Amino acid sequence: MTLSQKTIEIVKSTAPVLETHGVNITSVFYKNMFTNHPELLNIFNHANQSQGRQQTALANMVYAAAKNIDQLEAILPAVQQVAFKHRGLGVKPEHYPIVGEHLLQAIKEVLGDAATDEVIEAWAEAYGVIAQAFIGIEEEMYDEAEKQAGGWKDFKPFKVIDKIPESEVITSFYLQPADGMSIPNYAPGQYITIRVQIPGEKYTLNRQYSLSVAPGREYFRISVKKEKDFEPNGKVSNYLHDHVSVGDQIEVSAPAGDFHLVEEEMAPIALISGGVGLTPMMSMLDTLVQSDTDRAVTFIHSARNEEVHAFAKDAENLVKQLKKGTYYYGYEKPTNPDGDHHFIGYITEEFLKDKIANNTVCYVCGPVPFLKNIVQMLANIGVSKENIRYEFFGPAMEITKETAAV
């Protein structure tokens, strides 16, 4: 389907309005949609809704689509990123008309008289094209997930075969298919979606957790931080930590995600993480060791203190197995300021500039403030934009005005 020139002009002309009112529009959209279709609460992350992160992420996507409506290929990376999350959550083609109806209603409600019939008709036409792009990409992702060796579609039960504390706040869960099938291959850095029914909760809850071990094992491993201080997004992590034991089952969807190690590259690589952002880096680091890479690898991790530093010795042992590996770690507020660490406080530009060469491919993962700072510092020391790759835990938000993940 090709958009008319008139539609393109109308949609592009509304982009500034969406930039201003986008979050209001998406907040009204979610409120009305869940009121009319509460069954969709079985798919969406309730914590992201309550904290406004999903609304902001969707507003970013709608604004980017409006701004680039005449060249949608410009937002293809963002579409693929969101499509992976949709495939992991079980979003299907029949959900898109529901989304479109309520999105148009929200635009009309928030903009009032400014949302003329002509504007709404143009957006309806544009939404149809955008939705079809998502549906097509997601259909390919579902097929690929199902047809690969050991693959499946949607969710299936996995059994917890081991549960190991990694720090005061992070615990690893080892998962095997309950049907005895093999584990599918995945790219180091990808995540799985787990779905649980928590007693007392009306709807099922979904969360996406990075796989924290290299592919090729007979199990998946996720390493989950217990978010005890940040309700309501601690519901699932607290449930896993406190109530899920060896022998229990949880539902899992196939691995997904576009943040992953590109093994064919040979440039130096840096894995830079903060807090639980360490988990996909462990999968990448493990993979680099298993492949006996010749690449120079720099592993940098920042934690609040020694007690919450997961995989400290594991990471050190893996780095020692590399031909050209370097390991740095530090603490914001160490319990032992004179202990064995490489920095105190936050990672600084000064710290990075003599450890990261300009041609280094940098993978970054951690909380949003951490990401913003590291991405900016890497750019400042001369690392090119295409070599700075990062992952949000949760809906993608804007990092800088130049680097938007929508």
N, C-alpha and C positions, 0 to 999 in steps of 0.2 A: 504494500500500500504506500502510495506516494502522497505526501502532503501538498495541498495547494499553496501557491505563493501567498495568497491572502491569509491563510491559516498561519503560515510561517511568520508573516509580518505581525499579526495580532499577538501570537504567543511570545515572540521576541520583545514586543513592546510592553508586555506585562512582566517581563523579568525583573525590572527594578522594584515593582510593587511586591512581587513574591519575595524578593530579598528582604524587604522591610517587614512584610506581614507573614512570612513563610511559617514561622513557628506557631503563630496564632491559628493559621489555617490548618496545619497538621494536628494541632492539639484538638481543635473542634472535630476534625476528621476522625481521629481515633476514638474520641468520646462518643460520637454518634454511631460509628460503625460497631463498637463493642456493645452499645445499648441495643442496637437492632440485630446484631449477630454475636451474641455472647459465646457461641461455640468457637469463635476464632481465638478466644482467650486460651484455648488448648494449644495454640501454636505460638503466640507472641510472648516475649519475655516481660512479665509483669513489672519486674524491678526497673527495667529500662523505661517502661511507660511512666511509672510513678516519679522517676527522677528527671523526666523530660529528655532523656538521651535519644530515644527512638524518634520523638517528634523533631528534634533538631537534625538528626541524620536524614529523615525523610524530607525535611524542608531543604536541606542542602541538595538532595537528589533532584527535587522538583525544580529548584532554581537553576541547577546545572543543565537540566533537560530543556528548560525554557530558553536559556542563554545559547544553547548549542542545537536548537531544534532543527536547524538547516544542515547540521553536520553531526549527527548523533554518534558517529564513529569516534568523536572526540571524548565521549563519556563511556566508551565501551569497557575500559578497565574497571570503572566504578560499577557498571552494570554486571560484569562478571563477578566482581567481589560480592555484591548483594545477591546475585543469583546462586552462588555457592551457599550462602547462608539460608536462602529460601529452600534450596534442595535438601539441606541438612535438617530443616525444620518441617518439611513436608508441605510447603506451599504448592498448590496445584492450579491448573488453568481456570477452574471454576471459581477460584477466589478473586480473580482479577476484575470481573464485572462488578463484584461487591465493592472492591476498593475504588474502582472508577466512579461508581455512583456516589459514594460518600465523599470522595475527594472533590468532585464537582459541586456537591451540595455545600461543602465547607468553604470553597472559594466564594460561592454566592453569598453565604451567610456572613463571612468576615468582610468581604469587599462591598457588599450592599449594592447600591445603584451603579457603582463602577463596574460590576460584573454584569455587563449587558448580555442580552441573548447572543449577540455576535461573539463576545468573548467566551462565553460558556460553550458555544458550538465549536469554536476553534480549539478550545482545550479538550473537548470530548474527542475531536478528531485526532489531536496530538496524542492524547492518552492511549487511544486505540493502537497507534503505531508503537508507542513505547512499551505498552503491555505485551504486544505481540513479540517484540524483541526479547523481553524477559521470558515469555512462555517458550519461545524457540530455543533459547540458550539453556533454560532449565530442563527442557525435554531431553536435550542431548546429554546433560549431566546425569539425569535419572537413568537413561539408557546405559551410559558408560559405567555408572556405579553398579548397575544390576548385572551387566554382561561380563565384567571382569572376573577373573578366577577368584572364587570365594566371595563374590559380590552379592548384593541384594538391593531391593528397592524399599524405600521408606524405613521403618524401624523393625528390629528383631531383637529377641531376648539375648542378653549376654550374662554369663555367670561370673561373679567376683571370685577369683581363685587366690588372690592375695591382697593384703591391705597393709602398707608399710609407712609409718611416719617418717617424713624426710626432714622436718623441722618442727618448731613449736606450732606452726600454723598450716603447714602443707603436708598432706598425706597422699601417697600414691595408691591407686587402685589398679590391679591387674585383671583384665577382662578377657574371657574366652567365649566364643559363640556357644549358646546352650544347645544348639543342634549338632555340635561336633564338627561343623564345617571348618575349613581353613580360614585364616585371616587374609583379607585382600591386601595387595600392595598399596602403598600410599607415599606421598612425597614428604620428606622430612620437614616439619613445620606446620603440617596440616592439622585439623582438629576433627573431633567427632562430636555429634550432638547426642546427649543423653536425655531420656524422657522418664520422669518419675511421677508416681501418684502418691503424694504425701498425705497421710491421714489427717483429716480435718480441712483439706484444701478441696474446693469444688472442682477445680480444673487441673489437668495435668500440667506439669512444669517442665520446660525445656531449657537446657543450658549447653553451651558449646565449650569444650575443653580441649586444649592442644594435646596432641600425643607427645609424650616426653621421652620416647625411646625410638631408636632407628627401626625402620621397617625390616621385615624378614624374620621376626620372632613369631612364636605361636600364640601371642597375646597382644592386646592393646594395653598401653599404660597411660593413664591420665594422672596428673599430680595436681590436686585440688587445694586451693587456699580456703581455709575456713574464715568466711567473712563475718565474723562475730560482731564487729563494731559498726556495720553499715547495713542495717535493715532498710528495705526488705530484700536486698539482693543477696542476703545470706541464707535465704530459705533452703535452697538446694544444697549449697556447700555444707551448711550445718546438718542437714538431713543425711548427707553422705558420710560425714565424719562421725556423727553420733548414732546413726541407726542402720547403716548399711554395713554388713559383715561378710566375711568369707562364706560362700555358699549361696548368698542372696543373688537375685537377678535384677537387672535394670535393662531398659530398652535403649538401643543404640542405632544411630543411622551411620551410613558409610562415611569414611573420611572425606573431607572437603576443604577448600580454601586455596587462595591464590598466593598466600605468603608462604613460600617454601624455598628450600635450598635448590639452586640450579647447579646440578652436579657436573654439567658439561663445561662450565666455566673454569678457567685456570688462574684467574687473577687472585691476588691476596684477598683474604676474607676476614671480616671482623664480626663477631657475634656479641652484641651489646645489649644487656638486659637490666631491668630494674624489678625487684620484687618477684612476683609470680610470673613475670614476663620471661623468666628463665626457662619455663617448660618447653616451648618450641625449640629453644636454643640447644637444649639437651639432646633432642632428636637430631638436630643438624650436626652437632658435635659428634655424637655417637656414629652417625652415618659417615662423616669425614674420616673417623678412625677406622671403621669397617672397610672403607674403600681404599685405605692406605694412601691417602691423598699426598701429592707433592706440594699442594698449596700452602703458603704461609697463613697460619690461622691465629688470630688474636681473639681471646675470649675475655670479655670484661663484664663483671657483674657488680651491681650495687644493691645492698640490702640495708634494712633499718639497723640491724645489729646481728651479732653472731647467732643468737637463738633462732632467728627467723630465716637464716641463710640455708636454704635447701641445697642438696647435692654438692656441698662444698668439697668434700673429698672425692666424690664421683667425678666431678668436673676436672679436678686436679689430676686424677689418675688417667682420665681420657686424654687430656692435653699432653701428658707425658708420653703417651703412645704415638703422638704425631711426629712426623719428621721435622716439621718447623712449626711448633706450637708455643704460644705464650699465654699465660694466665694471670689476670689481674682482678682483684676484688677489693671492695672497701665498704665501710659502714657509715651511715648517716650519724648515728649515735652509738658507737661501740660500747659494749659493757666493759671491755678492757682496752682503753686507748693505746696502751703500749703493746698490744697483741700483734699477731702475725697478719697484717693486711697492708694494702698498697696505698690507700687513701682514706681520709676521714671527711665526712660531709658528703657533698654531691660531686659527681663527675664534672670536671671543668674542661674548658677549651684548652687550657694550658696542659692539662693531663693528657688530652687526646692527641694534640698536634704532633708530638714526637713519637707516637705509637701507631698512627694510622697514616699510611702513604696515600697520596692523591688518587691512585688507581685502585684502592681497596674497595671491594664490594662489601657494604655494611648492612647487616640485618639488625634491626632495632625493635625491641618489644618491651612494654612496660606501661605504667599508668600514663594518662594523657599529659600531665605536666612534665614527666620524664621524657616522653616522646618529643614534645615540643622543643625542649631544651637540647636534647641530643641531636635531633634533625637539624636545628639551626646551627649548632656548633660544628657539625660535620660539614655543612655547607660553608661555614666561615673558614674552615681550614683547607678548603679546596676540593672536597669530595663532590663529584658531579651528582646532579639530581637523580639520574638513572641508576646510580650506584648506592643510593640511600633507600633502603626497602624496610618497611615497617608494618607492624600489625597492632590494631586496637583489640583489646578484650572488651567486646560490646559493640554497639553501633558505631560506625566510623564517623568521627567528628572532624572538623577542620583543624589542621595543625598550624598552617600559616596561610596567609592570603595567596601565596604562590603555590603552596602544596595543599590541595584540598582532597580529602578522601571522603567521598559522598556516597 
